[in-house]
Amino acid sequence: METDIRPWGQYWVLEDAPTHKVKRIVVKPKGRLSYQYHHHRSEIWTIIEGEATITLDGEVYTLGPSEVFRVPQGAKHRLENKQETPLTIIEIQYGTYFGEDDIIRLDDDYQRV
């Protein structure tokens, strides 16, 4: 199973197909991903455990377990865990390309812009 450790947490690829990719993502307490967008994919996030703070094109949303959020292709977005416990989500990517080089970072706490 493909996995990667990032400064904000870790992800595991559960399925990788020509039409979609499925990841399990765990965000450490107080961790957040970069503010970013993608040219080739949209994403659907299902919150499994914890509380997600999501920024989508400047609007902020808070979601808990069993709630679902859709990130359209090209939309600027960020996933954040403001809590003291880990945040776990399932991410389903749909589109034509799912490579990590399709992450266009606009702002990043870890200087990866």
N, C-alpha and C positions, 0 to 999 in steps of 0.2 A: 504494500500500500504506500503510495507516494505521500510524504509528509514534509512539512517545512516549518522551522522555528523562526519566528519573526520577533522584532523587539516588543511588539504588543501582545504576543501570544503564540499560537500554533494552529496549523490547519492540516487536515488529512483529506486526500482525494478518495471519495467512496466510489465514484463512477466517472469514467471519461469516455464519452461517445462522440461521434461526429456531430450530433445535434445538440448535445448538452454536456455539462459537467456538474457533478455534485460534490460538495465539500462539507465537512464538519469543521467548524471554526470555533476556537476557544479564545476569548479575549481576557487577558489578565485583569485583575482589579485595577482600576484607574488607567487602563490602557485604551488607546484609540488608534484606528487605522488612519491612513492619510485621507485628506479631502481629495477626491479623485473622480475620474470618469473613464468610460471605455468606448472605443469606436465600434467594436464588433460584437458586443453582447449586452444583454439585459440580465438582471439578477432578481431572484425571489428569495427572501430571507424568512425563515420560520424560527422564532425564538423557542429554544428548548428549555433553557435554564438561565435565570438571572433577569436583569432589566437592561434593555438596549436603548441607548440614546442615538437617534438617527438624524442626520442632517441631509436633506434632499433639496438641492437648489436653494439653499439659504433658509429653508423652513425646518424647524426642529420637532421631532416626534419622540415619544417614549412608549416602548412596547414591552410586554411581559410574556411569560410562557404561553405558548399555543397561538400567539398572534403572528400575523404574516404581513410582510412589507414588500412592495414591488419597486424595483429601481429600473426605470426605463433606460434603454441604450442611449448613451450620450449625456445622461443626467449627472450632475455633480453630486457626490454623496460621500458620507462618512459614517462609520459605525464606531460607537464609543461605549465603554463600560465605566460609568461613574461610581459604581458600587464597590463594596469591600469583598465581594465574592465573584468567582469567575462567571463570565457570560458565555453561553454555548448557543450557537445557531447552526442551522442547516442552510446552506446556500445552494441554490440551483441556478446555474448559468445557462442561458439560451442564446444562440447566435450562430455565427459562422467561424469564430476563432476564439480560443479560450486561453491563449498563452499569457504568462505573467507579464510579458512586454506590452500588453494592451492596457496597462495601468498608467494613465496619464495623471501624475500627482501635481496638485495645485498648492497644497500645503501639507507639511509633514513634520511631526515632532522629532523625527529621527534623522533629519537632514538628507532625505532620499529624493528631494525634488530635483 
